Amino acid sequence: MEKKNTPPQFPPSVVAPVNDLLSGRLKTLEKRKKEISKEDPFKDTERVNDNAAPDIEADEQFGHARTSALKSEIGRTIIQLRKALTNIKLGKYGICEECGQMIDTDRLMIYPEATLCTKDSKKKEK
């Protein structure tokens, strides 16, 4: 009898708390992203009519750059969280997207939204 080469899988009892953790983190980040959007000085419609002094203009530019950078970083994290949650639904959580091997549990404890093993993550960084 041939043995099927089925990929390893975490049991549902292990994945359920991870799903709850990631879902909670996702909701928090989505809320935070909306809050940051409201802090963007460029969202102020009165700003266009204001002949602001150069120092105020610089402050607005900095505020816009800050909120844009924060939203971008949060957006990347949201994407990672959604990918991890999708992998949980598909039964592929904890499996490296590149090599198909199990992601080290120590890595998942620190970075539960990880979709790559340490080795493939380092390769991608280069």
Buried (B, 14 or more C-beta within 10 A) or exposed (E): EEEEEEEEBBEEEEBEEBBEBBEEBBEEBBEBBEEBEEEBBBEEEEBEEEEEEEEEBEEBEEBBEBBBEBBEEBEEBBEBBEBBBEBBEEEBBBBBBBEEBBBBEEBBEEBBBBBBBBEBBEEEEE
